Amino acid sequence: MALMDTLARVEADLAAGRVPMARQRLRGLVGSFPQDLTLRRRLGEVYRLYGEPAEAGRWSYLEEDRDPLETAAFEKRYSTPLARMRALSWRAPESLASTAFAARQLAALREAGSTQVGRTVAWTEIPLDHEDTLEATENSAAGWLVGAGMVLMVVGFFAIWVIGFVAFVRWVWA
């Protein structure tokens, strides 16, 4: 679907009160066109309708006239520079930003992320930070439990199959 068609649908959704659908369409557009600041601004406006200042701040973070309270809510939710970098979903050099303010914001955030990890960070390869590592460890423990449960299910099904096969063979030979 073309950009303009999707934007027209977003406006129709908003006019009809279908804010969740408009938000979903805009998120898809921002994912497809991450350097388009107009789409980011519009997504921030939709989150403002939801009453979600952290997300509104997230998507208007690269705007010079952004709301300081929303920016603070975004920075509080995504407390480290690396987390903010991932949240912004920017995947290109700062030089591709369409405004000087956005380029400065992106450069400052990337520099802070680089300082956090002690090496140069690129927008295309944002490393995990300490908080993410802890979360990944918790998720891997949960994944291990799920894997163990799956193995037990497979062993159980195999055992039932063997018992059924033995019963069938005894029945045929009896």
C-alpha positions as CSV (number, residue, x, y, z in Angstrom):
1,M,0.0,0.0,0.0
2,A,1.4,3.4,-1.0
3,L,2.4,5.9,1.7
4,M,-0.2,8.4,0.7
5,D,-3.0,5.8,0.6
6,T,-2.0,4.6,4.1
7,L,-1.9,8.2,5.4
8,A,-5.4,8.8,4.0
9,R,-6.6,5.7,5.8
10,V,-5.0,6.9,9.0
11,E,-6.9,10.2,8.7
12,A,-10.2,8.3,7.9
13,D,-9.6,6.0,11.0
14,L,-9.0,9.1,13.2
15,A,-12.1,10.8,11.9
16,A,-14.1,7.7,12.6
17,G,-12.7,7.3,16.1
18,R,-10.6,4.2,15.3
19,V,-7.5,5.5,17.1
20,P,-6.0,2.0,17.6
21,M,-6.2,1.3,13.9
22,A,-4.7,4.6,13.1
23,R,-1.9,4.0,15.6
24,Q,-1.2,0.6,14.1
25,R,-1.0,2.0,10.5
26,L,1.3,4.8,11.6
27,R,3.6,2.4,13.5
28,G,3.9,0.3,10.3
29,L,4.7,3.5,8.3
30,V,7.4,4.6,10.8
31,G,8.8,1.1,10.6
32,S,9.0,1.3,6.8
33,F,10.1,5.0,6.7
34,P,12.1,5.5,9.9
35,Q,13.7,8.7,8.7
36,D,10.4,10.5,7.9
37,L,10.0,12.9,10.8
38,T,6.5,13.9,9.7
39,L,5.3,10.3,10.3
40,R,7.0,10.3,13.7
41,R,5.3,13.5,14.6
42,R,1.9,12.2,13.6
43,L,2.4,9.0,15.6
44,G,3.3,11.1,18.6
45,E,0.1,13.0,18.1
46,V,-1.9,9.8,18.1
47,Y,-0.3,8.6,21.3
48,R,-1.2,12.0,22.8
49,L,-4.8,11.1,22.0
50,Y,-4.3,7.9,23.9
51,G,-2.9,9.9,26.9
52,E,0.5,8.2,26.7
53,P,3.1,10.9,27.3
54,A,6.1,8.5,27.2
55,E,5.2,7.2,23.8
56,A,4.2,10.7,22.6
57,G,7.6,11.8,23.7
58,R,9.3,8.9,22.0
59,W,7.9,9.7,18.6
60,S,8.3,13.5,18.9
61,Y,11.8,13.2,20.4
62,L,13.4,14.5,17.3
63,E,11.2,17.6,17.0
64,E,12.5,20.9,18.2
65,D,9.1,22.0,19.5
66,R,8.5,18.8,21.5
67,D,6.8,18.8,24.9
68,P,9.3,18.7,27.7
69,L,7.0,16.7,30.0
70,E,6.6,14.0,27.3
71,T,10.3,14.0,26.6
72,A,11.0,13.5,30.3
73,A,8.4,10.7,30.4
74,F,10.1,9.0,27.4
75,E,13.6,9.4,29.0
76,K,12.3,8.0,32.3
77,R,10.7,4.9,30.6
78,Y,13.8,4.3,28.5
79,S,16.4,5.2,31.1
80,T,19.6,4.5,29.3
81,P,20.9,6.0,26.0
82,L,21.0,2.5,24.4
83,A,17.4,1.8,25.4
84,R,16.4,5.2,23.9
85,M,18.3,4.4,20.7
86,R,16.5,1.2,20.3
87,A,13.1,2.8,21.1
88,L,13.6,5.5,18.5
89,S,14.0,2.8,15.7
90,W,16.3,5.0,13.7
91,R,18.4,2.9,11.4
92,A,20.7,5.4,9.5
93,P,23.4,7.9,10.0
94,E,22.4,11.2,11.7
95,S,23.2,13.0,8.4
96,L,20.0,11.6,6.9
97,A,17.8,13.5,9.4
98,S,15.8,16.1,7.6
99,T,16.3,18.8,10.3
100,A,19.5,20.1,12.0
101,F,17.8,19.6,15.4
102,A,17.0,16.0,14.7
103,A,20.6,15.4,13.5
104,R,22.0,16.9,16.7
105,Q,19.6,14.9,18.9
106,L,20.6,11.7,17.2
107,A,24.3,12.5,17.3
108,A,24.1,13.3,21.0
109,L,22.2,10.2,21.8
110,R,24.6,8.0,19.8
111,E,27.5,9.6,21.6
112,A,25.9,8.9,25.0
113,G,25.3,5.3,23.9
114,S,28.9,5.0,22.8
115,T,30.1,6.4,26.2
116,Q,27.8,4.0,28.0
117,V,29.5,0.9,26.3
118,G,32.9,2.4,25.9
119,R,33.1,2.1,22.1
120,T,31.6,3.6,19.0
121,V,28.0,2.6,18.5
122,A,26.2,2.7,15.1
123,W,22.5,3.2,14.6
124,T,22.4,-0.1,12.7
125,E,23.9,-2.2,15.5
126,I,22.8,-1.0,18.9
127,P,24.3,-3.3,21.6
128,L,22.4,-4.5,24.6
129,D,23.1,-2.7,27.8
130,H,23.3,-4.2,31.4
131,E,19.6,-3.9,32.1
132,D,18.8,-5.7,28.8
133,T,21.3,-8.5,29.7
134,L,19.5,-9.1,33.0
135,E,16.2,-9.2,31.2
136,A,17.6,-11.6,28.6
137,T,18.8,-13.9,31.3
138,E,15.4,-14.0,32.9
139,N,13.9,-14.7,29.5
140,S,16.4,-17.5,28.8
141,A,15.5,-19.2,32.1
142,A,11.8,-19.1,31.1
143,G,12.8,-20.4,27.7
144,W,14.7,-23.3,29.3
145,L,11.6,-24.2,31.3
146,V,9.5,-24.2,28.1
147,G,12.1,-26.3,26.3
148,A,12.2,-28.8,29.2
149,G,8.4,-29.0,29.1
150,M,8.4,-29.7,25.3
151,V,11.0,-32.4,25.8
152,L,8.8,-34.1,28.5
153,M,5.8,-33.9,26.1
154,V,7.8,-35.5,23.3
155,V,9.0,-38.3,25.6
156,G,5.5,-38.8,26.9
157,F,4.0,-39.1,23.4
158,F,6.8,-41.5,22.4
159,A,6.1,-43.6,25.5
160,I,2.4,-43.8,24.6
161,W,3.2,-44.7,21.0
162,V,5.6,-47.5,22.2
163,I,3.0,-48.9,24.6
164,G,0.3,-48.7,21.9
165,F,2.6,-50.5,19.4
166,V,3.4,-53.3,21.9
167,A,-0.3,-53.7,22.7
168,F,-1.1,-53.9,19.0
169,V,1.6,-56.5,18.3
170,R,0.4,-58.6,21.2
171,W,-3.1,-58.4,19.9
172,V,-2.1,-59.4,16.4
173,W,0.0,-62.4,17.6
174,A,-2.4,-63.5,20.2
